[in-house]
């Protein structure tokens, strides 16, 4: 169940009973149980933190905030990784526990009212495991109070012990919830019927598969380039795919990818097609908002993620972008896929998350054929 605990702790967790967790008959499957639950509430990026008020104001609370509220890279203005809602635990917050992402946090050395509200619902065996196994500090479950919900318990025998674990694994905890939101978006996108024609086009003419949210239209297609766009009144969302023969691993270095990006955008993507100086370029002149690149596991293969800002060459428009590059072994081509948005003055974290989700629906021809069998 946990993505971060040791195997020994995992075996102990099998016998952990959290009162209220098992609310359905043992004969029901998890899928059947989930269907009987209300749908999870909240917006993408919402996280409810349940921990005692004294701990929230302490170093432990600061450590938790450092995990869930750092600034997101590559956005034109400051936006935190999640919308954190903190609540002191009590028996009067039942409806709040149906939120999509829920985190319980406590340390046993704090005999406070909030901590007792959580630990009173734990079995004696659970408490003993926490006291005796210092490596046992995290459990995550699904659909505990609502359908489509992720619930995580973060705990320790002592506050310093818990802080140590959170500082060590904070990035992985954040990644867990980011991935949960990405998976939710991907599930929604792949069900969109109004854009199935775009998926069919890519399968027929490019031998790949991608899915798009409603509103996206085909803007331009060439032999090794295709651009989709959702030009709404206040938000302009764009996603393009380019490819070329794979020759060397150096093609996946960030500088090589950004140089390729410049060529793609200068050739194909313009604010105004009648103005040759309105092509898209990479914004490099803002010192406090540099381009960020990192290696990622892209659907099981090596990939490079790049986040940054774009602008038109004539500086009339700009915004954030996110790209993924990888080698598609099915056709021995390197692919560059990018989502960029224009939404001045508005939050853009979730728009970029949507571009990320589109990218991760990618399948090569062989993978796509196998999934349809």
C-alpha positions in Angstrom: 0.0 0.0 0.0 2.8 2.4 0.8 5.2 3.6 -1.8 7.9 4.4 0.7 7.9 2.0 3.6 10.2 -1.1 3.9 9.0 -4.6 3.2 9.0 -5.4 6.9 6.8 -2.5 7.6 4.5 -3.4 4.8 3.9 -6.8 6.3 3.0 -5.2 9.6 0.6 -2.9 7.8 -1.5 -5.8 6.6 -2.7 -6.3 10.2 -3.3 -2.6 10.9 -6.9 -1.8 11.5 -8.0 1.9 11.3 -11.5 2.1 12.7 -13.9 3.2 10.0 -11.5 2.1 7.2 -13.3 -1.1 6.5 -17.0 0.0 6.3 -18.3 -2.6 3.9 -18.8 -6.3 3.9 -15.7 -8.5 3.4 -17.4 -10.1 0.4 -17.2 -6.8 -1.5 -14.3 -6.1 -3.8 -12.5 -2.8 -3.5 -14.2 -1.7 -6.8 -17.6 -2.6 -5.4 -16.9 -0.7 -2.2 -15.8 2.4 -4.1 -18.9 2.5 -6.2 -21.0 2.7 -3.0 -19.0 5.8 -1.8 -19.8 9.5 -2.7 -17.5 11.0 -5.3 -14.4 12.8 -3.9 -14.8 16.6 -3.6 -12.5 19.5 -4.3 -10.5 20.8 -7.2 -7.3 19.5 -8.7 -4.5 20.3 -6.4 -6.5 20.5 -3.2 -5.1 18.8 -0.2 -6.6 18.6 3.3 -4.1 18.4 6.1 -5.4 17.0 9.5 -3.0 17.7 12.3 -3.1 19.3 15.7 -3.0 23.1 15.8 0.1 23.1 18.1 2.0 20.8 15.7 0.9 22.8 12.7 2.5 25.9 14.2 5.7 24.1 15.1 8.7 22.9 13.2 6.7 19.8 12.2 4.0 22.0 10.5 6.7 24.0 8.8 8.2 20.8 7.4 4.8 19.8 6.1 4.3 23.2 4.5 7.7 22.9 2.8 6.5 19.6 1.2 3.2 20.8 -0.1 3.6 24.5 -0.8 6.9 25.1 -2.6 6.6 27.2 -5.8 6.0 25.3 -9.0 8.9 25.7 -11.5 8.3 27.4 -14.8 5.3 29.6 -14.1 5.2 33.3 -14.8 4.1 34.1 -11.2 4.4 32.4 -7.9 2.0 29.4 -7.4 2.3 26.7 -4.7 2.4 23.0 -5.6 -1.0 22.4 -3.9 -3.9 24.3 -2.4 -3.3 23.3 1.2 -6.3 23.4 3.6 -5.3 22.8 7.2 -7.9 21.6 9.8 -7.6 20.7 13.5 -8.8 17.1 13.8 -12.2 16.6 15.5 -15.3 14.6 15.2 -17.1 17.6 13.5 -15.3 17.5 10.1 -16.8 14.3 8.6 -17.8 16.1 5.3 -14.4 17.5 4.9 -12.8 14.1 4.8 -14.4 13.4 1.4 -11.9 15.7 -0.2 -9.8 14.2 -3.1 -6.5 14.3 -1.2 -6.4 13.8 2.6 -3.4 13.6 4.9 -3.4 12.7 8.6 -0.2 13.7 10.5 0.7 13.0 14.1 3.5 12.1 16.5 2.8 10.0 19.6 4.9 12.2 21.9 2.4 15.0 21.6 -0.6 14.2 23.8 -2.7 17.0 22.3 -6.4 17.0 21.6 -5.9 16.9 17.8 -3.5 13.9 18.1 -5.9 12.1 20.3 -8.7 12.6 17.8 -6.6 10.6 15.3 -5.0 8.0 17.6 -8.3 7.2 19.3 -9.3 5.6 16.0 -6.2 3.4 15.8 -5.9 -0.1 17.1 -3.5 -0.9 20.0 -1.4 -3.0 17.6 -1.1 0.0 15.3 0.1 2.2 18.1 2.6 -0.5 19.2 4.0 -0.8 15.7 4.6 3.0 15.5 6.3 2.9 18.9 8.6 0.0 18.1 9.5 0.4 14.4 11.1 3.8 13.6 11.1 3.0 9.9 7.3 2.7 9.9 6.0 6.3 9.3 3.8 6.3 6.2 0.7 4.5 4.9 -1.5 5.5 1.9 -4.9 4.1 1.1 -7.5 4.7 -1.6 -11.2 5.4 -1.5 -11.4 5.6 2.3 -14.2 8.1 2.6 -14.9 8.9 -1.0 -14.6 7.4 -4.5 -11.4 8.6 -6.3 -9.7 9.6 -3.0 -6.1 9.3 -1.9 -5.5 9.2 1.8 -2.1 9.3 3.4 -1.1 8.8 7.1 2.2 10.3 8.2 3.2 9.5 11.8 6.1 8.9 14.2 6.8 7.8 17.7 8.4 11.2 18.3 8.2 14.5 16.5 11.9 14.6 15.7 11.7 11.1 14.2 8.7 12.1 12.0 10.4 15.4 10.9 13.5 13.3 9.9 11.4 11.1 7.6 9.5 14.0 6.1 12.6 16.0 5.3 14.2 12.9 3.7 11.2 11.8 1.6 9.4 15.1 1.2 9.9 15.2 -2.6 8.6 11.7 -3.0 5.5 12.5 -1.0 4.9 15.5 -3.1 5.4 13.4 -6.3 2.9 10.9 -5.0 0.1 13.5 -4.9 1.2 15.1 -8.2 1.0 11.7 -9.9 -2.4 11.1 -8.4 -3.7 14.4 -9.9 -2.0 13.6 -13.2 -3.7 10.1 -13.3 -7.1 11.7 -12.6 -6.7 14.1 -15.4 -5.5 11.4 -17.8 -8.5 9.3 -16.9 -10.8 12.2 -17.7 -9.0 13.1 -20.9 -9.0 9.6 -22.3 -12.8 9.4 -21.9 -13.4 12.6 -23.9 -15.4 11.6 -27.0 -15.4 15.0 -28.8 -11.6 14.7 -29.6 -11.4 11.1 -30.6 -10.9 12.2 -34.2 -7.6 13.7 -33.2 -6.5 10.4 -31.7 -7.6 8.6 -34.9 -5.6 11.1 -37.0 -2.4 10.5 -35.0 -2.8 6.8 -35.2 -3.4 6.8 -38.9 -0.9 9.4 -40.1 1.8 9.3 -37.4 1.5 5.8 -35.9 1.2 7.1 -32.4 -1.7 7.8 -30.0 -2.5 10.8 -27.8 -5.8 12.0 -26.2 -7.0 15.5 -25.8 -9.6 17.3 -23.6 -12.6 18.8 -25.2 -12.1 22.1 -27.1 -8.9 21.1 -28.8 -8.8 21.6 -32.6 -6.2 20.6 -35.2 -4.2 23.8 -36.0 -1.6 22.5 -38.4 0.0 19.2 -39.5 3.1 18.4 -41.5 5.1 15.3 -42.1 6.9 15.3 -38.8 4.9 18.0 -36.9 1.4 18.4 -35.7 -0.2 21.2 -33.6 -3.5 21.1 -31.7 -5.0 24.2 -30.1 -7.9 25.2 -27.8 -8.3 28.9 -28.4 -10.8 30.0 -25.7 -11.7 33.6 -24.9 -9.4 34.0 -21.9 -7.2 30.8 -22.1 -5.3 29.7 -25.1 -4.0 26.1 -24.7 -1.6 24.5 -27.2 0.0 21.2 -27.7 2.4 20.1 -30.5 4.4 17.1 -31.4 7.6 17.1 -33.5 9.9 14.2 -34.4 13.1 13.4 -36.2 15.4 10.4 -36.7 17.3 9.4 -33.6 21.0 9.5 -34.1 22.7 10.1 -30.7 21.9 10.3 -27.0 23.2 13.9 -27.1 20.0 14.8 -28.8 18.3 14.4 -25.5 20.4 16.9 -23.7 18.5 20.0 -22.6 20.5 22.4 -24.7 20.0 20.2 -27.8 16.3 20.0 -27.2 15.9 23.7 -26.6 17.8 24.4 -29.8 15.5 22.1 -31.7 12.5 23.8 -30.0 13.7 27.1 -31.4 13.8 25.7 -34.9 10.3 24.2 -34.6 8.7 27.3 -33.3 10.4 29.6 -35.7 9.2 27.5 -38.6 5.6 26.6 -37.5 4.2 28.6 -34.5 3.3 32.2 -34.8 1.0 34.6 -32.9 0.1 36.1 -36.3 0.9 34.0 -39.4 1.1 37.2 -41.4 3.8 38.6 -39.1 7.1 36.7 -39.5 8.4 38.3 -36.3 5.6 36.9 -34.1 7.1 33.4 -33.8 7.4 31.7 -30.5 10.8 31.6 -28.7 12.1 30.6 -25.3 12.2 33.2 -22.6 15.7 33.3 -21.1 16.0 36.9 -19.8 14.3 36.5 -16.4 17.0 35.6 -13.9 14.6 34.4 -11.1 12.7 32.1 -13.4 15.2 29.9 -15.2 14.5 27.0 -17.4 14.3 23.8 -15.4 15.1 20.4 -17.0 15.2 17.0 -15.3 15.3 13.3 -16.3 12.0 11.4 -15.9 10.6 8.0 -16.4 8.3 8.7 -19.3 5.8 5.8 -19.6 8.6 3.3 -18.9 11.3 4.9 -21.0 14.0 7.5 -20.4 12.7 11.0 -20.9 13.6 14.6 -20.4 11.1 17.1 -18.9 11.7 20.8 -19.5 9.7 23.6 -17.8 10.1 27.2 -18.6 8.5 30.4 -20.1 7.9 31.2 -23.8 7.2 34.5 -25.5 6.6 35.8 -29.0 9.7 37.2 -30.6 8.1 40.6 -30.8 7.2 40.4 -27.0 3.5 40.7 -27.4 2.5 37.4 -25.7 4.0 34.9 -23.3 3.4 32.2 -20.7 4.6 28.9 -19.4 5.4 25.6 -21.2 6.2 22.0 -20.3 7.8 19.6 -22.7 8.7 15.9 -22.8 11.3 14.3 -25.1 12.1 10.7 -25.5 13.1 8.1 -28.1 10.3 6.1 -29.6 11.8 2.7 -30.3 8.9 1.7 -32.6 10.1 4.1 -35.3 13.6 5.0 -34.0 12.7 8.7 -33.8 13.2 11.2 -31.1 10.0 13.0 -30.1 9.5 16.5 -28.7 6.1 17.1 -27.2 5.1 20.4 -25.7 2.1 22.0 -24.1 2.1 25.8 -23.8 -0.6 28.1 -22.5 -1.5 31.8 -22.7 -3.6 33.0 -19.8 -2.3 36.4 -18.6 -3.1 37.3 -15.0 -4.7 33.9 -14.2 -3.4 30.9 -12.2 -1.7 28.5 -14.6 -0.5 25.6 -12.5 -3.4 23.4 -13.4 -3.3 24.4 -17.1 0.3 23.1 -17.2 -0.8 20.0 -15.3 -3.3 19.4 -18.0 -0.6 19.7 -20.7 1.4 17.1 -18.7 -1.5 14.8 -18.5 -2.0 15.0 -22.3 1.7 14.1 -22.9 1.4 11.1 -20.7 -1.4 9.6 -22.7 1.2 9.0 -25.4 1.4 5.5 -26.8 3.6 4.2 -29.6 1.9 2.1 -32.3 2.9 -1.3 -30.8 1.8 -0.3 -27.3 -1.5 1.1 -28.6 -2.3 -2.1 -30.6 -1.5 -4.2 -27.5 -3.8 -2.2 -25.3 -6.7 -2.7 -27.7 -6.5 -6.5 -27.7 
